[in-house]
Amino acid sequence: MWLGLHWIDWIVLCSYLIGILAIGLWSYRQVHDMDDFFMGGRRFGKVFMMFFAFGSGTSSEQAVSVAAGSFRVGLAGIWYQFLWLWATPFYWILAPVFRRLRALTTSDFFEARYDRSTALLYSILGICMSIVFMAAALFFGARMVEGMTGGEFRTQYAIAAMVIMFVLYGMAGGLGAAVVTDFVQGILTVIFSFLLLPFALYYAAQVTGAANGFVALHQGVPGRSGEALLSLTLTQELATKMGQEPITWFYVIMLSINALVAIVCQPHIMGVCGAGKTEFEGRFGFTAGNFLKRLCTIAWTFTGLSCVIIYLTPGSPFISQEQYEALTSDPLAMKSFADMVFGVAAHDILPRIAPGLIGLLFAALLAAIMSSCDAQMVVASGLFTENIYKRYLNRNASERHYLWVGRFAGLTIVALSLLVMSQFSDAIQVLNTYVNAIPAFIGLAFWFGIIWRGYTPAAVWASTLTTLTVWYLTQTHAPSAVLQSLGDGPFWQENIDYLPSRFRNWLWGVMPYTQYGGRTSIPWQYVLYLSSGATVGILVSLITRRPSPEKLDHFYRLIRTPIRPGEEVASPCTLPENPLPMETGKLIRLPGIEIPRPSRVGLIGFLVAWAMVGGILWLTQALASLGS
C-alpha cells in the first residue's frame, strides 16, 4: 500500500492517465483554426456526441451531491439531480436551435439576436459559470479522493494530477480533444456510477442480516424508518431534524422550471449541440446523453441510501461507536461525512472484493472530473478569445495568434477556478446556490429571444441585473430580516399597526419561505428572482427600442434553416452560400411570437423523450418498492 492505494490500483490508475493523455495530445493534429479548437470541426457522429453530452455534463460533484443528499434526506435526495429530468425532453427541441445558429459560443447568439453589449454581458457571466463549475468539480472530486484513500492521498496531489492532465490535452486539442477523450471517459463514468452499487447493497444486507439490500433499506435505521428513507418527498419534521429544507412537490416543480430556464445558457451547451455533423447528431447526443446521466443518478442515489444502512446501523463493523455517536448527535459531522460518503464506502468495501477496483474507481472518478473540466475550460477560453479579446482588444491578428490566446486564456481560467474552489464547503449548497442559479440570470433573455421579437437589448440587461440582485438579496438576507431592519425606522413603526392584521402577520412571518437558516428557501428564491426578472424584462421591452427588422429577420431565418451536411460558413451566425430551404409556419399565429410549428421528427422525438421520463420515474419507484 502507498498513499492508501494497492500497487495493482496504481497500475490501473497510471494506465488510464497515460492512455487518456496520449489520446488527448493526438487531437492536437486536428486543430488548424478557431472552428477546430472551439467547436471540434463539427465532425462528430451520434455516439461521440452522446458521450460528449454525458461526459461534459456529468462530474464528481453531482455524484457527491446526490449521494450526500440521499445519505442525509433519503430517496428525496435524488431531486438534487432529477431537477433536470423534466427539462430533458426539451433538449430534443432545443438542440437544432443551437446547431442552426452556426455559432462558436453562446455569446454569438446574443450578438446575433440583440447586440454586442449583451454578448459581452453573457461572455462575462459565461466565464464565471465555467469557473464555478470547474471549481465545484475539482473540490468535491478531491473530497471523494480523500474518502476513497482513507485520507492518506493528499487532496492537493489529486487536484494537481487532474488539472495537469486536462489542461495539457485541452490546450493542445481544444473541444475536439474533449469530445474524443469524453468518449473514453464517458464509459469510465458509467463504470464509476454503477461499480459500487451492488457491493453497497450486499453489505447493507450483511450489516442488518436482511435477505438483500433492498429489504435492508425498508427496515431503515434508528430514527429513520424505511418509509421515510424511501419517500420521494421530505417532510417538515424530518427536514427540521436533518437541518434541511422540506422537499415538497412545489420544491421539485420550481427546481425543474429553474433548470429549464438555466440549461440554455450553460456555456458548454453550444458545443454539446454544435459539434455534430448535423442537427440530428445534436438532438440525439444532447437528449440520449442526458438520459444516460439520469440512469447514473439512480445508481448514485441508491448507493447513498445503502450507505445509510451501512454506517448508521448500530453495531455496524464499518464504523466505530465513537464515530456513530458523533454522526447521530452532530449535524455538522453528519454533513461533512455525507460529502465524503461515496468515497468512504469505496475505501471500505471495494478492497474486500478484489485489488485494483479502487484504482478503477479512482480512474473513473478522474474521468468524470476531467470530462467536465476540459469542456468548461475550452468554452470559457472561447468566450474570452472570440467575444472579448478578438472583438475589443486585437481585431486583426492571425488565426494562429487567436489559437494561442485561447489556450493561455484557458490556463488562466483554470487558475481562477482553483482560487474559487477554496470557498466551497457543502456539496448541496454549491449545487443549489451557484450551479443551478447563475445560468438562470440570463437564461430568461435566451428564451424570450427565440420566441418573441419584442424582447430588446435593454431588457436583457434589465432582466439579468434584476434576477442577479433578487438572487443576492434572497441569498444573503431573508425578507424577514429586511423587514425587521425596516421596523427600526420611524415611518415603519408608525404605520405598521394600520395594516390589516392578517397581512401584518404575514409580513412578520414572512411566509413559510423564510424559516430555513435565516434565508429564503430555495424554491421561493427561484419564484422571486425568475418572476422579477421576467416582469422587468417584459416592461422594459415595451418602452425600449428593438433591434432592426433586418437583424431580427436574419436571426429567425438562421434558426429555421436546417443544416446541410458539410456546409461551411464564413463567420459565426451566418448562412452558407447555398442554404437549405427555410422551415415556415408558426405554432401560435400572433404578431411578434416566433414559436415554429414542430416537424415530424421533432414531435415524435419529444413524445418519446417524455415516455422515457415516465420510464425513469417508474424504474426509480420500482427499485424503491423492492423488498417491501
ZADOBA-515370 format. One record per residue (C-alpha): y negated, z, x negated. Coordinates in steps of 0.5 Angstrom, whole numbers, plus 500, padded with zeros to 3 digits. Layout:
BEGIN
+-----+-----+-----+
!   Y !   Z !   X !
+-----+-----+-----+
!   Y !   Z !   X !
...
+-----+-----+-----+
//
This chain:
BEGIN
+-----+-----+-----+
!   Y !   Z !   X !
+-----+-----+-----+
! 500 ! 500 ! 500 !
! 493 ! 498 ! 498 !
! 487 ! 500 ! 502 !
! 491 ! 501 ! 508 !
! 495 ! 495 ! 507 !
! 502 ! 493 ! 505 !
! 503 ! 488 ! 500 !
! 506 ! 483 ! 505 !
! 500 ! 484 ! 509 !
! 496 ! 482 ! 503 !
! 500 ! 475 ! 502 !
! 499 ! 473 ! 509 !
! 491 ! 475 ! 509 !
! 490 ! 471 ! 503 !
! 494 ! 465 ! 505 !
! 489 ! 465 ! 511 !
! 483 ! 466 ! 507 !
! 485 ! 460 ! 502 !
! 487 ! 456 ! 507 !
! 481 ! 456 ! 512 !
! 476 ! 456 ! 506 !
! 480 ! 449 ! 504 !
! 479 ! 446 ! 511 !
! 472 ! 448 ! 512 !
! 470 ! 445 ! 505 !
! 474 ! 439 ! 506 !
! 469 ! 438 ! 512 !
! 463 ! 437 ! 507 !
! 465 ! 430 ! 506 !
! 464 ! 428 ! 513 !
! 457 ! 430 ! 513 !
! 452 ! 425 ! 512 !
! 446 ! 426 ! 517 !
! 443 ! 431 ! 521 !
! 447 ! 429 ! 527 !
! 454 ! 430 ! 523 !
! 451 ! 437 ! 521 !
! 448 ! 440 ! 527 !
! 453 ! 436 ! 532 !
! 459 ! 434 ! 528 !
! 458 ! 427 ! 529 !
! 460 ! 427 ! 536 !
! 467 ! 425 ! 534 !
! 472 ! 430 ! 537 !
! 477 ! 430 ! 543 !
! 479 ! 434 ! 548 !
! 484 ! 439 ! 545 !
! 479 ! 440 ! 539 !
! 473 ! 441 ! 544 !
! 477 ! 446 ! 548 !
! 479 ! 451 ! 542 !
! 472 ! 450 ! 539 !
! 469 ! 453 ! 546 !
! 474 ! 458 ! 546 !
! 473 ! 460 ! 539 !
! 465 ! 460 ! 538 !
! 465 ! 464 ! 545 !
! 470 ! 469 ! 543 !
! 469 ! 474 ! 538 !
! 472 ! 481 ! 536 !
! 466 ! 485 ! 539 !
! 469 ! 482 ! 546 !
! 476 ! 485 ! 545 !
! 473 ! 491 ! 542 !
! 468 ! 492 ! 548 !
! 474 ! 490 ! 553 !
! 479 ! 495 ! 550 !
! 474 ! 500 ! 549 !
! 471 ! 499 ! 557 !
! 479 ! 499 ! 559 !
! 480 ! 506 ! 555 !
! 474 ! 509 ! 558 !
! 474 ! 507 ! 565 !
! 481 ! 504 ! 566 !
! 482 ! 497 ! 569 !
! 475 ! 496 ! 572 !
! 473 ! 495 ! 564 !
! 476 ! 488 ! 565 !
! 469 ! 486 ! 568 !
! 465 ! 487 ! 562 !
! 468 ! 480 ! 560 !
! 470 ! 478 ! 567 !
! 463 ! 478 ! 569 !
! 463 ! 470 ! 566 !
! 469 ! 469 ! 571 !
! 465 ! 467 ! 577 !
! 461 ! 462 ! 573 !
! 467 ! 458 ! 569 !
! 468 ! 453 ! 575 !
! 460 ! 451 ! 574 !
! 462 ! 449 ! 567 !
! 465 ! 443 ! 569 !
! 459 ! 441 ! 573 !
! 454 ! 443 ! 567 !
! 458 ! 440 ! 561 !
! 456 ! 433 ! 563 !
! 448 ! 435 ! 563 !
! 449 ! 438 ! 556 !
! 452 ! 432 ! 554 !
! 448 ! 427 ! 557 !
! 442 ! 430 ! 554 !
! 444 ! 427 ! 547 !
! 440 ! 433 ! 544 !
! 442 ! 436 ! 538 !
! 439 ! 443 ! 540 !
! 438 ! 446 ! 547 !
! 430 ! 447 ! 544 !
! 431 ! 439 ! 545 !
! 432 ! 440 ! 553 !
! 425 ! 444 ! 553 !
! 421 ! 439 ! 550 !
! 424 ! 433 ! 554 !
! 423 ! 437 ! 560 !
! 417 ! 441 ! 559 !
! 413 ! 440 ! 553 !
! 413 ! 442 ! 545 !
! 410 ! 449 ! 547 !
! 417 ! 451 ! 551 !
! 421 ! 448 ! 546 !
! 418 ! 453 ! 540 !
! 419 ! 459 ! 545 !
! 426 ! 457 ! 546 !
! 427 ! 456 ! 539 !
! 425 ! 463 ! 537 !
! 429 ! 466 ! 543 !
! 435 ! 462 ! 541 !
! 435 ! 464 ! 533 !
! 434 ! 471 ! 536 !
! 440 ! 470 ! 540 !
! 444 ! 468 ! 535 !
! 442 ! 473 ! 530 !
! 444 ! 479 ! 535 !
! 451 ! 475 ! 537 !
! 453 ! 475 ! 529 !
! 451 ! 482 ! 528 !
! 455 ! 484 ! 534 !
! 461 ! 480 ! 532 !
! 461 ! 483 ! 525 !
! 459 ! 490 ! 526 !
! 465 ! 491 ! 531 !
! 469 ! 487 ! 527 !
! 468 ! 492 ! 522 !
! 470 ! 498 ! 526 !
! 476 ! 494 ! 528 !
! 478 ! 493 ! 521 !
! 477 ! 501 ! 520 !
! 481 ! 503 ! 525 !
! 487 ! 498 ! 523 !
! 487 ! 500 ! 516 !
! 486 ! 508 ! 518 !
! 479 ! 508 ! 515 !
! 482 ! 506 ! 508 !
! 479 ! 499 ! 508 !
! 471 ! 500 ! 507 !
! 468 ! 496 ! 512 !
! 463 ! 493 ! 507 !
! 469 ! 490 ! 504 !
! 471 ! 487 ! 511 !
! 464 ! 484 ! 512 !
! 463 ! 481 ! 505 !
! 469 ! 477 ! 506 !
! 467 ! 475 ! 513 !
! 460 ! 473 ! 511 !
! 462 ! 469 ! 505 !
! 467 ! 465 ! 508 !
! 464 ! 463 ! 514 !
! 457 ! 462 ! 510 !
! 461 ! 457 ! 505 !
! 464 ! 453 ! 509 !
! 459 ! 453 ! 515 !
! 453 ! 451 ! 510 !
! 458 ! 446 ! 507 !
! 460 ! 442 ! 513 !
! 456 ! 444 ! 519 !
! 458 ! 444 ! 526 !
! 464 ! 439 ! 524 !
! 467 ! 445 ! 520 !
! 466 ! 450 ! 525 !
! 470 ! 445 ! 530 !
! 475 ! 444 ! 525 !
! 476 ! 451 ! 523 !
! 476 ! 453 ! 530 !
! 482 ! 449 ! 532 !
! 486 ! 454 ! 527 !
! 482 ! 460 ! 528 !
! 483 ! 459 ! 536 !
! 490 ! 459 ! 535 !
! 490 ! 465 ! 531 !
! 485 ! 469 ! 536 !
! 490 ! 468 ! 542 !
! 495 ! 471 ! 537 !
! 490 ! 476 ! 536 !
! 489 ! 477 ! 543 !
! 497 ! 478 ! 545 !
! 500 ! 480 ! 539 !
! 499 ! 488 ! 540 !
! 500 ! 488 ! 548 !
! 508 ! 488 ! 548 !
! 508 ! 493 ! 543 !
! 503 ! 498 ! 546 !
! 506 ! 497 ! 553 !
! 513 ! 499 ! 550 !
! 510 ! 505 ! 546 !
! 507 ! 507 ! 552 !
! 513 ! 508 ! 556 !
! 516 ! 511 ! 550 !
! 511 ! 517 ! 550 !
! 512 ! 518 ! 557 !
! 519 ! 517 ! 558 !
! 518 ! 512 ! 563 !
! 522 ! 506 ! 565 !
! 517 ! 501 ! 562 !
! 510 ! 501 ! 560 !
! 507 ! 499 ! 567 !
! 511 ! 505 ! 570 !
! 507 ! 509 ! 565 !
! 500 ! 506 ! 567 !
! 502 ! 508 ! 574 !
! 504 ! 515 ! 572 !
! 497 ! 516 ! 569 !
! 495 ! 522 ! 564 !
! 492 ! 529 ! 566 !
! 485 ! 528 ! 569 !
! 486 ! 520 ! 571 !
! 491 ! 518 ! 576 !
! 495 ! 511 ! 575 !
! 491 ! 509 ! 582 !
! 484 ! 511 ! 578 !
! 486 ! 508 ! 572 !
! 489 ! 501 ! 575 !
! 483 ! 500 ! 580 !
! 478 ! 494 ! 579 !
! 472 ! 499 ! 581 !
! 470 ! 505 ! 578 !
! 468 ! 511 ! 583 !
! 462 ! 515 ! 582 !
! 466 ! 521 ! 581 !
! 470 ! 518 ! 575 !
! 464 ! 515 ! 572 !
! 460 ! 521 ! 572 !
! 466 ! 525 ! 569 !
! 466 ! 519 ! 564 !
! 459 ! 518 ! 562 !
! 459 ! 511 ! 565 !
! 455 ! 508 ! 571 !
! 460 ! 506 ! 577 !
! 463 ! 499 ! 577 !
! 462 ! 497 ! 584 !
! 462 ! 490 ! 587 !
! 455 ! 490 ! 587 !
! 455 ! 491 ! 580 !
! 460 ! 486 ! 579 !
! 456 ! 481 ! 583 !
! 450 ! 482 ! 579 !
! 453 ! 481 ! 573 !
! 456 ! 475 ! 575 !
! 450 ! 472 ! 577 !
! 446 ! 474 ! 571 !
! 452 ! 471 ! 567 !
! 451 ! 464 ! 570 !
! 443 ! 464 ! 569 !
! 444 ! 466 ! 562 !
! 450 ! 462 ! 560 !
! 446 ! 455 ! 560 !
! 441 ! 458 ! 554 !
! 446 ! 461 ! 549 !
! 445 ! 457 ! 543 !
! 452 ! 455 ! 542 !
! 453 ! 451 ! 549 !
! 449 ! 445 ! 547 !
! 454 ! 444 ! 541 !
! 460 ! 446 ! 545 !
! 459 ! 441 ! 550 !
! 455 ! 436 ! 546 !
! 460 ! 435 ! 540 !
! 465 ! 431 ! 544 !
! 466 ! 423 ! 544 !
! 464 ! 423 ! 552 !
! 462 ! 428 ! 557 !
! 469 ! 429 ! 560 !
! 471 ! 432 ! 553 !
! 465 ! 437 ! 554 !
! 468 ! 438 ! 561 !
! 475 ! 439 ! 559 !
! 473 ! 443 ! 553 !
! 468 ! 448 ! 556 !
! 472 ! 449 ! 562 !
! 479 ! 450 ! 559 !
! 477 ! 454 ! 553 !
! 474 ! 459 ! 557 !
! 479 ! 460 ! 562 !
! 484 ! 461 ! 556 !
! 479 ! 466 ! 554 !
! 480 ! 469 ! 561 !
! 487 ! 470 ! 560 !
! 486 ! 473 ! 553 !
! 481 ! 478 ! 557 !
! 487 ! 480 ! 561 !
! 491 ! 482 ! 554 !
! 485 ! 486 ! 551 !
! 485 ! 490 ! 558 !
! 492 ! 492 ! 558 !
! 492 ! 493 ! 551 !
! 486 ! 498 ! 552 !
! 490 ! 501 ! 558 !
! 496 ! 502 ! 554 !
! 492 ! 506 ! 549 !
! 490 ! 511 ! 555 !
! 497 ! 513 ! 555 !
! 499 ! 513 ! 548 !
! 493 ! 517 ! 546 !
! 491 ! 521 ! 552 !
! 498 ! 524 ! 554 !
! 499 ! 531 ! 552 !
! 504 ! 532 ! 546 !
! 504 ! 524 ! 544 !
! 506 ! 523 ! 537 !
! 501 ! 518 ! 536 !
! 495 ! 523 ! 536 !
! 494 ! 531 ! 533 !
! 493 ! 536 ! 538 !
! 486 ! 537 ! 535 !
! 484 ! 530 ! 536 !
! 487 ! 530 ! 543 !
! 482 ! 536 ! 545 !
! 476 ! 533 ! 542 !
! 477 ! 527 ! 546 !
! 478 ! 530 ! 552 !
! 472 ! 535 ! 551 !
! 467 ! 531 ! 548 !
! 464 ! 524 ! 551 !
! 461 ! 522 ! 544 !
! 468 ! 523 ! 541 !
! 471 ! 519 ! 546 !
! 466 ! 513 ! 546 !
! 467 ! 513 ! 538 !
! 474 ! 513 ! 539 !
! 474 ! 508 ! 544 !
! 470 ! 503 ! 540 !
! 476 ! 503 ! 535 !
! 482 ! 504 ! 539 !
! 484 ! 497 ! 539 !
! 485 ! 497 ! 531 !
! 487 ! 504 ! 531 !
! 493 ! 502 ! 536 !
! 495 ! 496 ! 531 !
! 495 ! 501 ! 525 !
! 499 ! 506 ! 528 !
! 504 ! 501 ! 532 !
! 505 ! 494 ! 528 !
! 508 ! 497 ! 521 !
! 513 ! 500 ! 526 !
! 515 ! 493 ! 528 !
! 515 ! 489 ! 521 !
! 511 ! 489 ! 515 !
! 506 ! 483 ! 515 !
! 504 ! 484 ! 522 !
! 498 ! 488 ! 520 !
! 496 ! 482 ! 516 !
! 497 ! 477 ! 521 !
! 493 ! 481 ! 526 !
! 487 ! 482 ! 520 !
! 487 ! 475 ! 519 !
! 487 ! 473 ! 527 !
! 481 ! 478 ! 527 !
! 477 ! 475 ! 522 !
! 479 ! 468 ! 525 !
! 476 ! 471 ! 532 !
! 469 ! 473 ! 528 !
! 468 ! 467 ! 524 !
! 470 ! 462 ! 529 !
! 464 ! 465 ! 533 !
! 459 ! 467 ! 527 !
! 460 ! 460 ! 524 !
! 458 ! 456 ! 530 !
! 452 ! 461 ! 531 !
! 449 ! 460 ! 524 !
! 449 ! 453 ! 525 !
! 446 ! 452 ! 532 !
! 441 ! 457 ! 529 !
! 439 ! 453 ! 523 !
! 439 ! 447 ! 527 !
! 434 ! 450 ! 532 !
! 429 ! 452 ! 526 !
! 430 ! 446 ! 522 !
! 430 ! 441 ! 528 !
! 425 ! 444 ! 532 !
! 420 ! 449 ! 527 !
! 421 ! 446 ! 520 !
! 421 ! 439 ! 522 !
! 416 ! 439 ! 527 !
! 411 ! 444 ! 525 !
! 412 ! 444 ! 517 !
! 414 ! 438 ! 514 !
! 415 ! 432 ! 518 !
! 416 ! 426 ! 514 !
! 422 ! 429 ! 509 !
! 428 ! 425 ! 508 !
! 435 ! 427 ! 512 !
! 438 ! 430 ! 505 !
! 432 ! 435 ! 505 !
! 433 ! 437 ! 512 !
! 440 ! 438 ! 511 !
! 439 ! 443 ! 505 !
! 433 ! 446 ! 509 !
! 438 ! 447 ! 515 !
! 444 ! 450 ! 510 !
! 439 ! 455 ! 507 !
! 436 ! 457 ! 514 !
! 443 ! 459 ! 516 !
! 444 ! 463 ! 510 !
! 437 ! 467 ! 512 !
! 439 ! 468 ! 519 !
! 446 ! 471 ! 517 !
! 442 ! 476 ! 512 !
! 438 ! 478 ! 518 !
! 444 ! 479 ! 522 !
! 446 ! 484 ! 517 !
! 440 ! 488 ! 518 !
! 440 ! 488 ! 526 !
! 448 ! 490 ! 525 !
! 445 ! 497 ! 523 !
! 442 ! 498 ! 529 !
! 449 ! 498 ! 533 !
! 453 ! 504 ! 535 !
! 456 ! 502 ! 542 !
! 460 ! 496 ! 544 !
! 459 ! 496 ! 551 !
! 452 ! 498 ! 550 !
! 451 ! 492 ! 546 !
! 454 ! 487 ! 551 !
! 450 ! 489 ! 557 !
! 443 ! 491 ! 553 !
! 443 ! 485 ! 549 !
! 448 ! 479 ! 549 !
! 448 ! 479 ! 557 !
! 441 ! 480 ! 557 !
! 437 ! 476 ! 552 !
! 439 ! 469 ! 554 !
! 437 ! 470 ! 562 !
! 430 ! 471 ! 560 !
! 429 ! 463 ! 559 !
! 435 ! 461 ! 563 !
! 431 ! 461 ! 569 !
! 427 ! 456 ! 566 !
! 433 ! 451 ! 565 !
! 436 ! 452 ! 572 !
! 429 ! 451 ! 575 !
! 428 ! 445 ! 570 !
! 434 ! 441 ! 572 !
! 434 ! 442 ! 580 !
! 426 ! 442 ! 581 !
! 421 ! 437 ! 579 !
! 415 ! 442 ! 581 !
! 417 ! 447 ! 575 !
! 412 ! 447 ! 570 !
! 411 ! 449 ! 562 !
! 406 ! 454 ! 564 !
! 412 ! 457 ! 569 !
! 417 ! 457 ! 563 !
! 412 ! 462 ! 559 !
! 410 ! 466 ! 565 !
! 417 ! 467 ! 568 !
! 420 ! 468 ! 561 !
! 415 ! 473 ! 559 !
! 415 ! 477 ! 566 !
! 423 ! 477 ! 565 !
! 423 ! 480 ! 558 !
! 417 ! 485 ! 560 !
! 421 ! 488 ! 566 !
! 427 ! 488 ! 562 !
! 424 ! 492 ! 557 !
! 421 ! 497 ! 562 !
! 427 ! 498 ! 565 !
! 431 ! 499 ! 559 !
! 427 ! 504 ! 556 !
! 423 ! 507 ! 562 !
! 427 ! 509 ! 568 !
! 422 ! 507 ! 574 !
! 422 ! 515 ! 576 !
! 420 ! 516 ! 569 !
! 414 ! 511 ! 570 !
! 412 ! 514 ! 577 !
! 413 ! 521 ! 574 !
! 407 ! 519 ! 569 !
! 403 ! 517 ! 574 !
! 404 ! 523 ! 578 !
! 400 ! 526 ! 573 !
! 393 ! 522 ! 575 !
! 388 ! 525 ! 580 !
! 389 ! 519 ! 584 !
! 396 ! 519 ! 585 !
! 396 ! 527 ! 586 !
! 391 ! 526 ! 592 !
! 394 ! 520 ! 595 !
! 402 ! 521 ! 595 !
! 402 ! 526 ! 600 !
! 399 ! 521 ! 605 !
! 405 ! 516 ! 604 !
! 411 ! 517 ! 609 !
! 416 ! 522 ! 608 !
! 422 ! 517 ! 607 !
! 418 ! 512 ! 603 !
! 416 ! 518 ! 598 !
! 423 ! 521 ! 598 !
! 425 ! 514 ! 596 !
! 420 ! 514 ! 590 !
! 421 ! 520 ! 587 !
! 429 ! 519 ! 588 !
! 427 ! 513 ! 586 !
! 433 ! 509 ! 589 !
! 440 ! 510 ! 586 !
! 439 ! 506 ! 581 !
! 435 ! 511 ! 576 !
! 440 ! 516 ! 576 !
! 444 ! 514 ! 569 !
! 442 ! 517 ! 563 !
! 434 ! 516 ! 565 !
! 434 ! 509 ! 565 !
! 435 ! 503 ! 570 !
! 442 ! 502 ! 572 !
! 445 ! 495 ! 569 !
! 446 ! 491 ! 576 !
! 439 ! 494 ! 579 !
! 436 ! 492 ! 572 !
! 438 ! 485 ! 573 !
! 436 ! 485 ! 580 !
! 429 ! 487 ! 578 !
! 428 ! 482 ! 572 !
! 431 ! 476 ! 575 !
! 427 ! 476 ! 581 !
! 421 ! 478 ! 578 !
! 422 ! 472 ! 573 !
! 424 ! 467 ! 579 !
! 418 ! 469 ! 583 !
! 413 ! 469 ! 578 !
! 415 ! 462 ! 575 !
! 415 ! 459 ! 582 !
! 408 ! 462 ! 584 !
! 405 ! 459 ! 577 !
! 409 ! 453 ! 578 !
! 405 ! 452 ! 585 !
! 398 ! 453 ! 581 !
! 399 ! 449 ! 574 !
! 400 ! 442 ! 572 !
! 407 ! 439 ! 572 !
! 409 ! 434 ! 566 !
! 407 ! 427 ! 567 !
! 411 ! 423 ! 573 !
! 413 ! 418 ! 567 !
! 416 ! 424 ! 563 !
! 420 ! 427 ! 569 !
! 423 ! 420 ! 571 !
! 425 ! 419 ! 564 !
! 428 ! 426 ! 564 !
! 432 ! 426 ! 570 !
! 434 ! 419 ! 568 !
! 437 ! 421 ! 562 !
! 441 ! 427 ! 565 !
! 444 ! 422 ! 570 !
! 446 ! 416 ! 565 !
! 453 ! 417 ! 563 !
! 455 ! 417 ! 556 !
! 458 ! 410 ! 554 !
! 464 ! 412 ! 548 !
! 461 ! 410 ! 541 !
! 454 ! 410 ! 544 !
! 448 ! 411 ! 539 !
! 441 ! 414 ! 540 !
! 435 ! 413 ! 535 !
! 433 ! 421 ! 536 !
! 435 ! 427 ! 541 !
! 434 ! 426 ! 548 !
! 433 ! 418 ! 548 !
! 438 ! 413 ! 552 !
! 442 ! 408 ! 548 !
! 439 ! 401 ! 548 !
! 445 ! 399 ! 553 !
! 446 ! 405 ! 557 !
! 451 ! 405 ! 563 !
! 448 ! 405 ! 570 !
! 445 ! 411 ! 572 !
! 448 ! 415 ! 578 !
! 444 ! 415 ! 584 !
! 444 ! 419 ! 590 !
! 442 ! 427 ! 592 !
! 446 ! 432 ! 595 !
! 439 ! 435 ! 598 !
! 434 ! 430 ! 601 !
! 428 ! 434 ! 600 !
! 422 ! 432 ! 596 !
! 422 ! 434 ! 589 !
! 429 ! 437 ! 589 !
! 434 ! 434 ! 584 !
! 441 ! 436 ! 585 !
! 445 ! 430 ! 585 !
! 451 ! 428 ! 589 !
! 457 ! 430 ! 586 !
! 462 ! 425 ! 583 !
! 469 ! 425 ! 585 !
! 471 ! 428 ! 578 !
! 466 ! 433 ! 578 !
! 468 ! 435 ! 585 !
! 476 ! 435 ! 584 !
! 475 ! 439 ! 578 !
! 470 ! 444 ! 581 !
! 475 ! 446 ! 586 !
! 481 ! 446 ! 581 !
! 477 ! 451 ! 577 !
! 476 ! 455 ! 583 !
! 483 ! 455 ! 584 !
! 484 ! 458 ! 577 !
! 479 ! 463 ! 578 !
! 483 ! 465 ! 584 !
! 490 ! 465 ! 580 !
! 487 ! 469 ! 574 !
! 485 ! 475 ! 579 !
! 492 ! 474 ! 583 !
! 495 ! 475 ! 576 !
! 491 ! 481 ! 574 !
! 492 ! 484 ! 580 !
! 500 ! 483 ! 580 !
! 500 ! 486 ! 573 !
! 496 ! 492 ! 575 !
! 501 ! 493 ! 581 !
! 508 ! 492 ! 577 !
! 511 ! 499 ! 576 !
! 508 ! 502 ! 582 !
+-----+-----+-----+
//
